Amino acid sequence: MTDSYYAEYVSISTCDLADALPRSQFMDYRIHPLWANMPRVAGRAYTVKCAPGDHLMVHKAIYDAQPGDILVVEADDQYAVSGGNVCAIAKQNGIAGFIVDGVVRDIDEVQALQFPIHALGVCPKPGAKKVLTEDLPIVNVGGVVVQAGDIIVADNDGVAVIPADQASQALAIAQARHAKDASQTLSQWRHTHHDNVQAIIHNLTK
């Protein structure tokens, strides 16, 4: 898929996608942006699973993934799976960002690079590079089962995982939601909202 294809997903928010996907496709809130004002990122999931205490598979993935991919990493949270240099090389190679069910380090360097990372947090202690495991097409990150090739949209509200076979439909629903919201003034939204709230209250109390 082309960069222009993913640009369509960058133009919609995870909140827009709330109408298009079940709750099970949104990662746990603990997976969050690690630096302020991080731009929205969207791309194809490149799945990575690290052995406990080890991050060799992330080092491998930054060379194996394709430009525009987002590394979606299942790891433990005791050792950092990446640092500033790894993120710099990933950016050079066109990787769009990392989503990590674990921790990273060198966050000041990462922010200076403007490299998007959503993760549990930071930890200065790096993992080892000793365990080469099988490339897995499916990981569990932030409580969501992610398959290689799914589309990731991550912004300041959270991380959405769009199954590849639902991508076009989800995009259309989210775009319609975005267009509807953009077409309304606050006054119009308030009027509709008030009427809806009153109708709900009436139905609950009659």
C-alpha positions as a Markdown table, in Angstrom:
| # | Residue | x | y | z |
|---|---|---|---|---|
| 1 | Met | 0.0 | 0.0 | 0.0 |
| 2 | Thr | 1.2 | 3.5 | -0.8 |
| 3 | Asp | 1.9 | 6.4 | 1.6 |
| 4 | Ser | -1.1 | 8.2 | 0.2 |
| 5 | Tyr | -3.3 | 5.3 | 1.3 |
| 6 | Tyr | -2.1 | 5.6 | 4.9 |
| 7 | Ala | -2.5 | 9.4 | 4.7 |
| 8 | Glu | -6.2 | 8.8 | 4.6 |
| 9 | Tyr | -6.0 | 7.1 | 8.0 |
| 10 | Val | -3.8 | 9.9 | 9.4 |
| 11 | Ser | -6.6 | 12.3 | 8.6 |
| 12 | Ile | -9.0 | 10.6 | 11.0 |
| 13 | Ser | -8.7 | 10.3 | 14.7 |
| 14 | Thr | -9.1 | 7.3 | 17.0 |
| 15 | Cys | -12.3 | 9.0 | 18.2 |
| 16 | Asp | -13.6 | 9.0 | 14.7 |
| 17 | Leu | -12.9 | 5.3 | 14.6 |
| 18 | Ala | -15.0 | 4.7 | 17.7 |
| 19 | Asp | -18.0 | 4.5 | 15.5 |
| 20 | Ala | -16.3 | 2.0 | 13.2 |
| 21 | Leu | -14.7 | -0.5 | 15.6 |
| 22 | Pro | -15.7 | -2.4 | 18.7 |
| 23 | Arg | -14.1 | -1.5 | 22.0 |
| 24 | Ser | -11.9 | -4.6 | 21.7 |
| 25 | Gln | -9.9 | -3.0 | 18.9 |
| 26 | Phe | -8.7 | -0.1 | 21.1 |
| 27 | Met | -5.6 | -0.6 | 23.2 |
| 28 | Asp | -5.5 | -0.2 | 27.0 |
| 29 | Tyr | -5.1 | 3.4 | 28.0 |
| 30 | Arg | -1.7 | 2.5 | 29.6 |
| 31 | Ile | -0.3 | 2.4 | 26.1 |
| 32 | His | 0.1 | 6.1 | 25.7 |
| 33 | Pro | 2.2 | 8.7 | 23.8 |
| 34 | Leu | 5.7 | 9.1 | 25.5 |
| 35 | Trp | 6.3 | 12.7 | 24.5 |
| 36 | Ala | 4.0 | 15.8 | 24.3 |
| 37 | Asn | 2.1 | 16.9 | 21.2 |
| 38 | Met | 3.0 | 13.7 | 19.4 |
| 39 | Pro | 1.5 | 13.8 | 15.9 |
| 40 | Arg | -1.0 | 11.2 | 14.8 |
| 41 | Val | 0.6 | 8.2 | 13.1 |
| 42 | Ala | -0.9 | 5.5 | 10.9 |
| 43 | Gly | 0.5 | 2.6 | 9.1 |
| 44 | Arg | 0.7 | -1.2 | 8.6 |
| 45 | Ala | 1.4 | -3.3 | 11.7 |
| 46 | Tyr | 4.7 | -5.1 | 11.7 |
| 47 | Thr | 4.4 | -7.4 | 14.6 |
| 48 | Val | 7.3 | -8.2 | 17.0 |
| 49 | Lys | 7.4 | -10.5 | 20.0 |
| 50 | Cys | 10.4 | -10.2 | 22.4 |
| 51 | Ala | 11.6 | -12.9 | 24.7 |
| 52 | Pro | 11.5 | -11.9 | 28.4 |
| 53 | Gly | 14.4 | -9.6 | 29.2 |
| 54 | Asp | 15.5 | -9.5 | 25.6 |
| 55 | His | 15.0 | -7.1 | 22.6 |
| 56 | Leu | 16.9 | -8.7 | 19.8 |
| 57 | Met | 13.8 | -9.0 | 17.7 |
| 58 | Val | 13.3 | -5.3 | 17.7 |
| 59 | His | 16.8 | -4.8 | 16.5 |
| 60 | Lys | 16.0 | -7.2 | 13.7 |
| 61 | Ala | 12.7 | -5.7 | 12.9 |
| 62 | Ile | 14.0 | -2.2 | 12.2 |
| 63 | Tyr | 15.8 | -3.6 | 9.2 |
| 64 | Asp | 13.1 | -6.1 | 8.1 |
| 65 | Ala | 10.1 | -3.8 | 8.2 |
| 66 | Gln | 9.0 | -1.8 | 5.2 |
| 67 | Pro | 8.8 | 2.0 | 5.0 |
| 68 | Gly | 5.6 | 3.2 | 6.5 |
| 69 | Asp | 5.2 | 0.2 | 8.8 |
| 70 | Ile | 4.6 | 0.6 | 12.5 |
| 71 | Leu | 6.4 | -1.8 | 14.8 |
| 72 | Val | 3.9 | -3.3 | 17.3 |
| 73 | Val | 5.9 | -4.9 | 20.0 |
| 74 | Glu | 4.9 | -7.4 | 22.7 |
| 75 | Ala | 7.5 | -7.4 | 25.4 |
| 76 | Asp | 7.9 | -7.4 | 29.2 |
| 77 | Asp | 8.0 | -4.1 | 31.1 |
| 78 | Gln | 11.2 | -4.7 | 33.1 |
| 79 | Tyr | 13.8 | -3.7 | 30.4 |
| 80 | Ala | 13.8 | -1.1 | 27.6 |
| 81 | Val | 13.3 | -2.6 | 24.1 |
| 82 | Ser | 14.7 | 0.4 | 22.3 |
| 83 | Gly | 16.7 | 3.5 | 22.7 |
| 84 | Gly | 17.7 | 6.6 | 20.8 |
| 85 | Asn | 19.9 | 5.0 | 18.2 |
| 86 | Val | 17.4 | 2.2 | 17.5 |
| 87 | Cys | 14.7 | 4.9 | 16.9 |
| 88 | Ala | 17.1 | 7.0 | 14.8 |
| 89 | Ile | 17.8 | 4.0 | 12.5 |
| 90 | Ala | 14.1 | 3.1 | 12.4 |
| 91 | Lys | 13.3 | 6.6 | 11.3 |
| 92 | Gln | 16.0 | 6.5 | 8.7 |
| 93 | Asn | 14.5 | 3.3 | 7.3 |
| 94 | Gly | 11.1 | 4.9 | 7.0 |
| 95 | Ile | 9.4 | 3.2 | 9.9 |
| 96 | Ala | 6.5 | 5.4 | 11.0 |
| 97 | Gly | 6.6 | 4.6 | 14.8 |
| 98 | Phe | 6.5 | 2.1 | 17.6 |
| 99 | Ile | 3.7 | 0.7 | 19.7 |
| 100 | Val | 5.2 | -1.1 | 22.6 |
| 101 | Asp | 3.5 | -3.2 | 25.3 |
| 102 | Gly | 6.6 | -2.5 | 27.4 |
| 103 | Val | 9.1 | 0.3 | 28.0 |
| 104 | Val | 11.8 | 2.2 | 26.1 |
| 105 | Arg | 14.6 | 4.5 | 27.1 |
| 106 | Asp | 16.4 | 7.7 | 25.9 |
| 107 | Ile | 13.1 | 9.4 | 25.7 |
| 108 | Asp | 14.7 | 12.9 | 25.3 |
| 109 | Glu | 16.6 | 11.7 | 22.2 |
| 110 | Val | 13.4 | 10.1 | 20.9 |
| 111 | Gln | 11.5 | 13.3 | 21.3 |
| 112 | Ala | 14.3 | 15.3 | 19.6 |
| 113 | Leu | 14.0 | 12.9 | 16.7 |
| 114 | Gln | 10.3 | 13.5 | 16.7 |
| 115 | Phe | 9.8 | 9.7 | 16.4 |
| 116 | Pro | 6.4 | 8.6 | 17.6 |
| 117 | Ile | 6.3 | 6.0 | 20.3 |
| 118 | His | 3.3 | 4.8 | 22.3 |
| 119 | Ala | 4.3 | 2.5 | 25.2 |
| 120 | Leu | 3.7 | 1.8 | 28.9 |
| 121 | Gly | 6.6 | 4.1 | 29.9 |
| 122 | Val | 10.3 | 4.4 | 30.2 |
| 123 | Cys | 13.1 | 2.5 | 31.9 |
| 124 | Pro | 16.9 | 3.1 | 31.6 |
| 125 | Lys | 17.9 | -0.5 | 31.8 |
| 126 | Pro | 18.1 | -2.2 | 28.3 |
| 127 | Gly | 17.3 | -5.8 | 27.6 |
| 128 | Ala | 19.8 | -8.3 | 26.2 |
| 129 | Lys | 20.2 | -9.2 | 22.6 |
| 130 | Lys | 20.6 | -13.0 | 22.8 |
| 131 | Val | 17.3 | -14.6 | 21.9 |
| 132 | Leu | 16.3 | -15.1 | 18.3 |
| 133 | Thr | 12.7 | -16.2 | 18.1 |
| 134 | Glu | 10.4 | -17.0 | 15.3 |
| 135 | Asp | 8.8 | -14.1 | 13.5 |
| 136 | Leu | 5.1 | -14.2 | 14.7 |
| 137 | Pro | 2.3 | -12.8 | 12.6 |
| 138 | Ile | 0.1 | -12.3 | 15.7 |
| 139 | Val | 0.9 | -10.5 | 19.0 |
| 140 | Asn | -1.2 | -9.3 | 21.9 |
| 141 | Val | -0.4 | -5.7 | 22.6 |
| 142 | Gly | -2.4 | -3.4 | 25.0 |
| 143 | Gly | -5.0 | -6.1 | 25.3 |
| 144 | Val | -5.6 | -6.3 | 21.5 |
| 145 | Val | -4.8 | -9.1 | 19.2 |
| 146 | Val | -2.8 | -7.6 | 16.4 |
| 147 | Gln | -2.1 | -9.4 | 13.1 |
| 148 | Ala | 0.7 | -8.4 | 10.8 |
| 149 | Gly | -0.9 | -6.2 | 8.1 |
| 150 | Asp | -3.6 | -4.7 | 10.3 |
| 151 | Ile | -3.7 | -0.9 | 10.2 |
| 152 | Ile | -2.7 | 1.1 | 13.3 |
| 153 | Val | -3.9 | 4.6 | 14.0 |
| 154 | Ala | -2.3 | 6.2 | 17.1 |
| 155 | Asp | -2.9 | 9.6 | 18.5 |
| 156 | Asn | -3.2 | 11.5 | 21.8 |
| 157 | Asp | -6.5 | 9.7 | 22.5 |
| 158 | Gly | -5.1 | 6.2 | 22.1 |
| 159 | Val | -4.3 | 3.4 | 19.7 |
| 160 | Ala | -6.8 | 1.8 | 17.3 |
| 161 | Val | -6.2 | -1.5 | 15.5 |
| 162 | Ile | -8.1 | -1.9 | 12.3 |
| 163 | Pro | -8.2 | -5.5 | 11.0 |
| 164 | Ala | -7.0 | -5.6 | 7.4 |
| 165 | Asp | -10.2 | -7.1 | 6.1 |
| 166 | Gln | -12.2 | -4.3 | 7.6 |
| 167 | Ala | -10.0 | -1.4 | 6.7 |
| 168 | Ser | -12.0 | 0.2 | 3.8 |
| 169 | Gln | -15.3 | -0.1 | 5.7 |
| 170 | Ala | -13.9 | 1.3 | 8.9 |
| 171 | Leu | -12.3 | 4.2 | 7.0 |
| 172 | Ala | -15.5 | 5.1 | 5.3 |
| 173 | Ile | -17.4 | 5.1 | 8.6 |
| 174 | Ala | -14.8 | 7.2 | 10.4 |
| 175 | Gln | -14.6 | 9.7 | 7.5 |
| 176 | Ala | -18.4 | 10.1 | 7.6 |
| 177 | Arg | -18.2 | 10.7 | 11.4 |
| 178 | His | -15.4 | 13.3 | 10.9 |
| 179 | Ala | -17.3 | 15.1 | 8.1 |
| 180 | Lys | -20.5 | 15.2 | 10.2 |
| 181 | Asp | -18.7 | 16.7 | 13.2 |
| 182 | Ala | -16.8 | 19.2 | 11.1 |
| 183 | Ser | -20.0 | 20.4 | 9.4 |
| 184 | Gln | -21.7 | 21.4 | 12.7 |
| 185 | Thr | -21.2 | 24.5 | 14.7 |
| 186 | Leu | -21.1 | 24.2 | 18.5 |
| 187 | Ser | -24.5 | 25.8 | 18.7 |
| 188 | Gln | -25.9 | 23.2 | 16.3 |
| 189 | Trp | -24.3 | 20.4 | 18.2 |
| 190 | Arg | -25.6 | 21.7 | 21.5 |
| 191 | His | -29.2 | 21.9 | 20.2 |
| 192 | Thr | -29.1 | 18.3 | 18.9 |
| 193 | His | -27.3 | 17.1 | 22.1 |
| 194 | His | -29.8 | 18.7 | 24.3 |
| 195 | Asp | -32.7 | 17.2 | 22.5 |
| 196 | Asn | -31.1 | 13.7 | 22.5 |
| 197 | Val | -30.4 | 13.9 | 26.3 |
| 198 | Gln | -33.9 | 15.0 | 27.0 |
| 199 | Ala | -35.3 | 12.1 | 24.9 |
| 200 | Ile | -33.1 | 9.6 | 26.7 |
| 201 | Ile | -34.2 | 11.0 | 30.1 |
| 202 | His | -37.9 | 10.9 | 29.1 |
| 203 | Asn | -37.6 | 7.3 | 28.0 |
| 204 | Leu | -35.9 | 6.3 | 31.2 |
| 205 | Thr | -38.4 | 8.0 | 33.5 |
| 206 | Lys | -41.7 | 7.3 | 31.8 |
